[in-house]
Amino acid sequence: MNFFQILGVCDPDFVAILRIVRWVVNIISFAIPIILIVVCILDIAKIVTAGNVDDKLKKEVTSKVVTRIVFAIIILLVPTIVGLIFRLIPVKDSDKNVTLNGATWGDCWKEAGEQ
């Protein structure tokens, strides 16, 4: 049993919602970069197999590939960024509006990932 479960800081319903959100974020953060990389490979393959291609088209495709790779890297970092943001948000008692024993949403996010 988790320390925060003993204290009752992370509401089980909230953790259940976070578990679903975490699952969706993980799927998106891995699927989209893979799709972007496959599309980049297809674009490069088109240029290579086309034979005689002008420099303007090569620059255009190179620009698209670099942009897609940057987006893929950013999307891969989404779970880390969400975790960092959640660690900054304290869990507060809704009745008293006080922080509960230094707990953060990051603790609930972590708990949702462990189950």
C-alpha positions as CSV (number, residue, x, y, z in Angstrom):
1,M,0.0,0.0,0.0
2,N,1.2,3.5,-1.0
3,F,2.0,6.1,1.7
4,F,-0.6,8.4,0.0
5,Q,-3.3,5.8,0.0
6,I,-2.8,5.4,3.7
7,L,-3.2,9.2,4.1
8,G,-6.2,9.2,1.7
9,V,-4.5,12.0,-0.4
10,C,-5.2,10.5,-3.8
11,D,-8.9,9.9,-4.2
12,P,-9.4,6.4,-5.9
13,D,-11.8,7.9,-8.4
14,F,-9.2,10.6,-9.3
15,V,-6.5,7.9,-9.7
16,A,-8.8,5.9,-11.9
17,I,-9.3,8.9,-14.2
18,L,-5.5,9.6,-14.2
19,R,-4.9,6.0,-15.1
20,I,-7.0,6.4,-18.2
21,V,-5.4,9.8,-19.1
22,R,-1.9,8.3,-18.5
23,W,-2.8,5.3,-20.8
24,V,-4.0,7.7,-23.6
25,V,-1.0,10.0,-23.2
26,N,1.4,7.0,-23.4
27,I,-0.3,5.6,-26.5
28,I,-0.2,9.0,-28.2
29,S,3.4,9.7,-27.2
30,F,4.5,6.4,-28.9
31,A,2.2,6.0,-31.8
32,I,2.5,9.5,-33.3
33,P,6.3,9.6,-33.4
34,I,6.3,6.2,-35.1
35,I,3.8,7.4,-37.7
36,L,5.9,10.6,-38.3
37,I,9.1,8.6,-38.7
38,V,7.4,6.2,-41.2
39,V,6.1,9.2,-43.2
40,C,9.6,10.7,-43.2
41,I,11.0,7.5,-44.5
42,L,8.4,7.4,-47.3
43,D,9.2,11.0,-48.3
44,I,12.9,10.2,-48.4
45,A,12.2,7.1,-50.4
46,K,10.2,9.0,-53.0
47,I,13.1,11.5,-53.5
48,V,15.6,8.7,-53.8
49,T,13.6,6.6,-56.2
50,A,12.5,9.6,-58.3
51,G,16.0,9.9,-59.8
52,N,16.4,13.4,-61.4
53,V,14.9,15.8,-58.8
54,D,15.4,19.5,-58.6
55,D,17.0,21.2,-55.5
56,K,13.8,23.0,-54.6
57,L,11.9,19.8,-54.1
58,K,14.9,18.3,-52.1
59,K,14.9,21.3,-49.8
60,E,11.1,21.2,-49.3
61,V,11.2,17.5,-48.4
62,T,14.2,18.0,-46.1
63,S,12.4,20.8,-44.3
64,K,9.3,18.6,-43.8
65,V,11.4,15.7,-42.5
66,V,13.3,17.9,-40.0
67,T,10.0,19.4,-38.8
68,R,8.4,16.0,-38.4
69,I,11.4,14.7,-36.4
70,V,11.3,17.7,-34.1
71,F,7.6,17.1,-33.6
72,A,8.2,13.4,-32.9
73,I,10.8,14.3,-30.2
74,I,8.5,16.8,-28.6
75,I,5.6,14.3,-28.5
76,L,7.9,11.7,-27.0
77,L,8.6,14.1,-24.2
78,V,4.9,14.8,-23.4
79,P,4.7,12.2,-20.5
80,T,7.8,13.6,-18.9
81,I,6.5,17.2,-19.2
82,V,3.1,16.2,-17.8
83,G,4.8,14.4,-14.9
84,L,7.0,17.5,-14.2
85,I,4.0,19.8,-14.2
86,F,2.0,17.5,-12.0
87,R,4.8,17.4,-9.5
88,L,4.5,21.2,-9.1
89,I,0.8,21.2,-8.3
90,P,0.1,20.5,-4.6
91,V,-2.8,18.3,-3.5
92,K,-5.1,20.4,-1.3
93,D,-7.8,19.5,1.1
94,S,-11.0,20.8,-0.6
95,D,-12.6,21.7,2.7
96,K,-9.7,23.6,4.3
97,N,-7.8,24.6,1.1
98,V,-4.5,23.5,2.7
99,T,-1.7,21.4,1.2
100,L,-1.8,17.8,2.5
101,N,1.6,16.7,3.9
102,G,3.5,18.0,0.9
103,A,1.7,15.7,-1.5
104,T,1.5,16.7,-5.2
105,W,-0.5,15.6,-8.2
106,G,2.7,14.0,-9.3
107,D,2.3,11.5,-6.5
108,C,-1.2,10.6,-7.7
109,W,0.1,10.5,-11.3
110,K,2.8,8.1,-10.2
111,E,0.3,6.0,-8.3
112,A,-1.9,5.8,-11.4
113,G,1.1,4.4,-13.3
114,E,1.9,1.8,-10.7
115,Q,-1.5,0.1,-10.9
